[in-house]
Amino acid sequence: MSCIANDFMWWVSMIEIPVVTALIGFLWKVRQDSERGLNRIRDLMEAHHAQIREGLSAYKLEVAKSYAQTSDMKDLEERLTRHLLRIEAKLDLTH
């Protein structure tokens, strides 16, 4: 019986403990590599997000500079209407 117990203890100490230790070490390394990869991806995503926000802000500013505002368009419409009414009044006088 002691021979079987000695064989079992030898098996555990010489084979299973190193294999389990190596497996735990491998899993630990895979986890660390995964976390580093995720952190790198997160940093890249944040950088791209910041670039997109800056681009959108610049685009909004350009749109605000390029396009007429509603008040300007109303003023132009009123000026055109007055001018057309003057032309119409002159045409009415000649007919």
Protein Blocks (a to p, Z undefined) as FASTA:
>chain_A
ZZmmmmmmmmmmmmmmmmmmmmmmmmmmmmmmmmmmmmmmmmmmmmmmmmmmmmmmmmmm
mmmmmpccfklmmmmmmmmmmmmmmmmmmmmmmZZ
